[in-house]
């Protein structure tokens, strides 16, 4: 009898756990999980010790507390894919929490089964790609969205202390989200604040001393967690070298993510004024800027500022704003963001109908506030000119979950929607899911097959370099951008004997540490003078110069004539992919290291 009662008490947990595990198992049978971008791969390599030879507590992209924690797991057991386990675990844990809370709004088994089935349909229609091709930015937002949903649907009765205890899971999820990807959490923080206001507005009476104490207490603890995490992060990166690199990293991000590298032709006067030669500009354009020790934080900042001025001349702030408005309007109602926009618009309509049906005009105000904030966030990213899917899909995900929480909480409090209307809402979402799921599977499967084929090239490169561990290989950046890695297959966390010639970790203390492990002082000198150092490149993009050309130009500007010799070819079963070169001084001179 006690076992039966216990099972009954934990019925929703059992349903949610079973659903989450089943979804994970079925997806893992059909697919392998991938790191979505090579950024995630490098973060993993840094944490796992594959980059420098030992697990590093600073992986540059995440805040220090969480990267310290993950590197500690690798120190305990080096061979396990801890980063992949953590990121995937966060996503499926969020699905578990969302499912458990969702089931709390249904009392009968058939209604629970219907709700879980509908949830599966919506999940697969919307985030199948993100569940298979995992990206830490999306993981951050899923944590934040789950926190918002839990907060919206948590009972607010009782004392301020009890209210805080019930909302500690939400506070924890937001703090964890901030540690994983602080920029993304700050972007969606206005949506979290609107969620808090909407939840507060649901309490009657709205303004009482006790209510104010409840909500400000939760917000204060949440803010304290964020400040604490940021403080520990700043302490972890407080050394002079890391502070200097942080400025360099921020300027590099501004240049490549929000500005552009101006062409040398037509901008000669500017480049001469900042002391950058044509070969230096070429290194910025092809991302191989790690070659040039003179490309520092100050220089990147000047190029970014200059590119920003060119943008303003090409398109005024007013024109950029008008263009952002036009893009925003189009993306909201057209196929660019399908099916995300259709789901979100549908949820707005459902919540509005529910509010009008029950004469809850407060919900109309809440929808207006939510719509205003989402418009501001979309205008912000569109105006800045950077809106990759990992950001836009994250915004849609956050908004959809908040709207779902508003709808469920209203139905629980008032329960005035008749059964036919509730059935109609579920049918509407089911139709949207059915319309979107086919395209979602096709898109994900097509990309999965593409990666299976393309990544054989990366595997050939890694296999080749592991054959010659006494050597070190510098790889052209553009030759590596198309690749990622599987999260749980072919795990090798041993020190890699190759590095790309640029990228966001270039010139960091970690980069210097990797070089020291192979007795390399600078890339420029090592390529020219060390017998066991080689350069690897694919055929370049049509708009980029050949390796032979830009390498000769670079050393030629330093008074050194070089000869490049192709010494090996890296092949897959189908074709030649990479070419291995040596670079030597024709006159026997060497480059003095700084």
Buried (B, 14 or more C-beta within 10 A) or exposed (E): EEEEEEEEEEBBBBBBBEBBEEBBEEBEEEBBBBBBBBBBBBBBBBBBBBBBBBBBBBBBBBBBBBBBBBBEBBEEEBEBBBBBBBBBEBBBBBBBBBBBBBBBBBEEEEBBEBBBBBBBBBBBBBBBBBBBBBBBBBBBBBBBBBBBBBBBBBEBEEEBEEBBEBBEBBBBBBBBBBBBBBEBBEBBBBBBBBBBBBBBBBBEEEEEEEBEBBBBBBBEBBBEBBEEBBEBBBEBBEEEEBEBBBBBBBBBBBBBEBBBBBEBEEBEEBBEEEEBBBBBBBBBBBBBBBBBBEBBBEBBBBBBEBBBEBBEEEBEEEEBBEBBBEBBEEBBEEEEBEBBBBBBEBBBBBBEBBBEBBEBEBBEBBBEBBEEBBEEBBBEBBBEBEBEBBBBBBBBBBBBBBBBBBBBBBBEEEEEBEEEBBEBBBEBBBEBBEBBBEEBBEEBBEBBEEBEEEBBBBBBBBEBBEEBEEBBBBBBBBBBBBBBBBBBEEBEBEBBBBBBBBBBBBBBBBBBBBBEBBEBBBBBBBBBBBEEBBBBBBEBEEEBBEBBBBBBBBBEEBEBEBEBEEEBEBEBEEEEBBBBBBBBBEEEBEBEEE
